[in-house]
């Protein structure tokens, strides 16, 4: 099997491989919660998404554990085997044609941050991936299982990369799976860093007026390729970037 690209997939098989690999990567960075959490990718036809099915822990997901959902079907999120919160993905893709991948998980520090009134502070290069901050959806503290709530989550996300779900978890998106995984990992790292910083003293954030410029310097497309390959080697062995 060839290398699993992190760029927009050219086939359904590649989309499934990307989702499986993404799940296994984020499991290594504090995103696993029993069999909960899911990643998805927009397929090459633009109208089908490929998403992790329910019942599998993130670290155990393989390509055969990924199922297709048709965006043109209003109740596609009810497809047999789909997670209850699949509707968050479908509504995010419908609202954002630029989104090529999405991830919903329950990372500890991000949940904690979303359960406060503090908001994300730009304390390091991690926070710089979100130079305009990270909004909070507080329409419900429960599962997001209805189209109405899911559309409200997409509205809260706006044009950004991430939204904190109050007392619940996160939804992150990217132009492809590389950027969605980067957003998921980086948001949790930024939330953890903020927790540590608060125990040491008053926060001194990066000034807003330079955040955008610094973000562009730090988060370049070529770096996303490097990170994706490094993560792939990490979960599949030092000499490989393939899924079994």
C-alpha positions as a printed NumPy array, in Angstrom:
array([[  0.   ,   0.   ,   0.   ],
       [  1.268,   3.45 ,  -0.815],
       [  1.79 ,   6.343,   1.497],
       [ -1.398,   7.844,   2.942],
       [ -1.534,  11.466,   1.808],
       [ -2.939,  14.203,   3.984],
       [ -4.154,  16.212,   0.985],
       [ -7.754,  16.092,  -0.298],
       [ -8.406,  12.431,  -1.203],
       [ -8.695,  11.318,  -4.815],
       [-10.733,   8.196,  -4.027],
       [-13.146,   6.841,  -1.457],
       [-10.509,   4.332,  -0.366],
       [ -7.994,   7.085,   0.292],
       [-10.589,   9.072,   2.257],
       [-11.216,   6.053,   4.502],
       [ -7.479,   5.561,   5.018],
       [ -7.077,   9.211,   5.992],
       [ -9.879,   9.029,   8.55 ],
       [ -8.457,   5.874,  10.109],
       [ -4.961,   7.304,  10.32 ],
       [ -6.233,  10.586,  11.764],
       [ -8.126,   8.738,  14.499],
       [ -5.048,   6.79 ,  15.447],
       [ -2.931,   9.945,  15.532],
       [ -5.211,  12.001,  17.759],
       [ -5.533,   9.036,  20.128],
       [ -1.848,   9.562,  20.909],
       [ -2.438,  13.194,  21.887],
       [ -5.084,  12.997,  24.592],
       [ -8.223,  12.75 ,  22.457],
       [ -9.317,   9.194,  23.21 ],
       [-12.415,   8.739,  25.379],
       [-13.67 ,   5.143,  25.462],
       [-15.147,   4.531,  21.984],
       [-16.251,   8.168,  21.602],
       [-14.873,  10.78 ,  19.228],
       [-14.776,  10.76 ,  15.457],
       [-12.965,  12.172,  12.449],
       [-14.318,  12.646,   8.943],
       [-13.1  ,  13.65 ,   5.48 ],
       [-14.96 ,  15.107,   2.515],
       [-14.688,  12.683,  -0.394],
       [-13.519,  13.513,  -3.916],
       [-17.088,  13.999,  -5.16 ],
       [-17.566,  16.818,  -2.663],
       [-20.979,  15.47 ,  -1.597],
       [-19.97 ,  12.428,   0.437],
       [-18.159,  12.373,   3.73 ],
       [-16.308,   9.429,   5.215],
       [-16.5  ,   9.11 ,   8.988],
       [-15.427,   6.724,  11.732],
       [-18.238,   4.387,  12.729],
       [-19.36 ,   3.962,  16.33 ],
       [-18.106,   1.185,  18.588],
       [-14.355,   1.504,  17.982],
       [-11.797,   3.308,  20.147],
       [ -9.822,   5.901,  18.199],
       [ -6.542,   4.005,  18.455],
       [ -8.053,   0.886,  16.914],
       [ -9.719,   2.449,  13.861],
       [ -8.893,   0.918,  10.477],
       [-10.103,   1.844,   7.018],
       [-12.888,  -0.751,   7.206],
       [-14.275,   1.099,  10.24 ],
       [-15.064,   4.168,   8.123],
       [-18.515,   4.627,   6.57 ],
       [-19.835,   6.983,   3.861],
       [-22.549,   9.567,   4.512],
       [-24.263,  11.413,   1.656],
       [-24.501,  15.151,   2.316],
       [-27.439,  15.393,  -0.096],
       [-29.522,  13.149,   2.162],
       [-31.064,  15.255,   4.926],
       [-31.168,  12.305,   7.322],
       [-27.866,  10.813,   6.23 ],
       [-26.548,  11.37 ,   9.745],
       [-28.903,   8.566,  10.86 ],
       [-27.064,   6.011,   8.699],
       [-26.699,   2.66 ,  10.424],
       [-23.45 ,   2.472,  12.358],
       [-22.955,   6.237,  12.529],
       [-22.13 ,   8.031,  15.768],
       [-25.029,   9.922,  17.35 ],
       [-23.232,  13.214,  16.733],
       [-22.497,  12.636,  13.051],
       [-24.901,  15.494,  12.354],
       [-22.259,  17.922,  13.661],
       [-20.027,  16.883,  10.791],
       [-22.688,  17.005,   8.088],
       [-23.863,  20.469,   9.091],
       [-20.299,  21.799,   9.293],
       [-19.588,  20.595,   5.743],
       [-22.833,  22.05 ,   4.463],
       [-22.124,  25.417,   6.066],
       [-18.476,  25.537,   4.978],
       [-17.627,  24.446,   1.41 ],
       [-13.971,  25.115,   2.275],
       [-13.936,  22.412,   4.948],
       [-12.323,  19.154,   3.848],
       [-12.085,  17.409,   7.222],
       [-13.636,  17.615,  10.684],
       [-12.935,  16.124,  14.114],
       [-15.057,  15.944,  17.263],
       [-13.458,  14.684,  20.474],
       [-13.451,  15.116,  24.256],
       [ -9.893,  16.192,  25.207],
       [ -9.497,  16.897,  28.927],
       [ -7.93 ,  20.361,  28.966],
       [-10.069,  21.695,  26.138],
       [-13.199,  20.556,  27.961],
       [-11.937,  22.256,  31.108],
       [-11.265,  25.482,  29.216],
       [-14.729,  25.361,  27.66 ],
       [-16.243,  24.98 ,  31.121],
       [-14.88 ,  28.387,  32.176],
       [-15.454,  31.974,  31.122],
       [-11.759,  32.505,  30.361],
       [-11.467,  31.813,  26.652],
       [ -8.264,  30.751,  24.902],
       [ -5.309,  33.055,  25.518],
       [ -2.567,  33.364,  22.884],
       [  0.343,  32.245,  25.03 ],
       [  2.564,  30.411,  22.532],
       [  2.796,  29.225,  18.962],
       [  0.026,  26.735,  19.775],
       [ -2.52 ,  29.478,  20.38 ],
       [ -1.353,  31.255,  17.232],
       [ -3.168,  28.691,  15.102],
       [ -6.287,  30.46 ,  16.393],
       [ -5.269,  34.14 ,  16.176],
       [ -8.87 ,  35.33 ,  16.466],
       [ -9.604,  33.142,  19.462],
       [-11.863,  30.103,  19.777],
       [-15.612,  30.641,  20.173],
       [-17.787,  28.655,  22.553],
       [-21.063,  26.935,  21.683],
       [-23.291,  26.855,  24.752],
       [-26.62 ,  25.834,  23.223],
       [-26.502,  22.553,  25.122],
       [-24.142,  20.723,  27.472],
       [-25.444,  17.411,  26.142],
       [-24.888,  15.532,  22.921],
       [-25.362,  17.419,  19.677],
       [-27.712,  15.063,  17.881],
       [-30.269,  17.314,  16.181],
       [-29.836,  19.285,  12.958],
       [-30.902,  22.46 ,  14.791],
       [-28.185,  22.159,  17.426],
       [-25.64 ,  21.092,  14.811],
       [-26.413,  24.123,  12.668],
       [-25.962,  26.293,  15.767],
       [-22.547,  24.702,  16.339],
       [-21.596,  25.471,  12.719],
       [-22.777,  29.049,  13.214],
       [-20.658,  29.383,  16.349],
       [-17.666,  27.948,  14.477],
       [-18.092,  30.631,  11.827],
       [-15.092,  30.865,   9.519],
       [-12.652,  29.604,  12.16 ],
       [-10.819,  26.352,  12.755],
       [-12.304,  25.363,  16.103],
       [-15.181,  25.762,  18.507],
       [-15.339,  24.727,  22.16 ],
       [-18.54 ,  22.904,  23.084],
       [-19.477,  24.081,  26.582],
       [-18.955,  21.31 ,  29.179],
       [-18.571,  18.771,  26.371],
       [-15.648,  18.801,  23.946],
       [-14.458,  20.356,  20.699],
       [-15.201,  20.501,  16.997],
       [-12.292,  21.385,  14.726],
       [-12.144,  21.639,  10.95 ],
       [ -9.502,  22.01 ,   8.274],
       [ -9.105,  22.379,   4.553],
       [ -7.901,  18.773,   4.61 ],
       [ -7.136,  16.109,   7.2  ],
       [ -3.636,  17.466,   7.907],
       [ -5.032,  20.777,   9.105],
       [ -7.914,  19.243,  11.04 ],
       [ -5.54 ,  16.969,  12.961],
       [ -3.19 ,  19.883,  13.556],
       [ -6.076,  21.963,  14.929],
       [ -7.203,  19.175,  17.263],
       [ -3.735,  18.499,  18.638],
       [ -2.756,  22.158,  18.88 ],
       [ -5.955,  23.305,  20.588],
       [ -5.57 ,  20.71 ,  23.326],
       [ -1.897,  21.597,  23.779],
       [ -2.775,  25.308,  23.993],
       [ -5.479,  24.607,  26.589],
       [ -3.06 ,  22.51 ,  28.643],
       [ -0.394,  25.206,  28.457],
       [ -2.895,  27.809,  29.618],
       [ -3.766,  25.66 ,  32.638],
       [ -0.077,  25.323,  33.556],
       [  0.598,  29.04 ,  33.042],
       [ -2.245,  30.032,  35.348],
       [ -0.718,  28.016,  38.171],
       [  2.531,  29.975,  37.795],
       [  1.179,  33.513,  37.656],
       [ -0.772,  36.064,  35.673],
       [ -1.016,  35.354,  31.955],
       [  0.975,  37.485,  29.499],
       [ -0.553,  36.787,  26.06 ],
       [  0.993,  37.513,  22.668],
       [ -0.272,  40.955,  21.558],
       [ -3.27 ,  40.792,  19.235],
       [ -1.668,  43.183,  16.766],
       [  1.114,  40.721,  15.903],
       [ -0.808,  37.456,  16.275],
       [ -1.929,  37.272,  12.648],
       [  1.564,  37.815,  11.242],
       [  3.144,  35.312,  13.629],
       [  0.433,  32.772,  12.84 ],
       [  1.163,  32.975,   9.104],
       [  4.878,  32.454,   9.766],
       [  4.346,  29.452,  12.017],
       [  1.59 ,  27.641,  10.126],
       [  2.684,  27.201,   6.523],
       [  1.43 ,  24.511,   4.149],
       [  4.826,  22.831,   3.865],
       [  4.965,  22.435,   7.638],
       [  1.568,  20.701,   7.624],
       [  3.045,  18.085,   5.275],
       [  6.009,  17.561,   7.606],
       [  3.775,  17.184,  10.644],
       [  1.473,  14.721,   8.88 ],
       [  4.399,  12.524,   7.882],
       [  5.851,  12.664,  11.396],
       [  2.521,  11.662,  12.941],
       [  2.141,   8.858,  10.398],
       [  5.535,   7.433,  11.282],
       [  4.728,   7.733,  14.975],
       [  1.594,   5.579,  14.821],
       [  2.755,   3.133,  12.149],
       [  6.416,   2.654,  12.956],
       [  9.563,   4.64 ,  12.304],
       [  9.888,   3.502,   8.709],
       [  6.293,   3.557,   7.547],
       [  3.446,   5.917,   6.83 ],
       [  0.874,   3.319,   5.777],
       [ -2.228,   1.863,   7.366],
       [ -2.378,  -1.914,   7.759]])
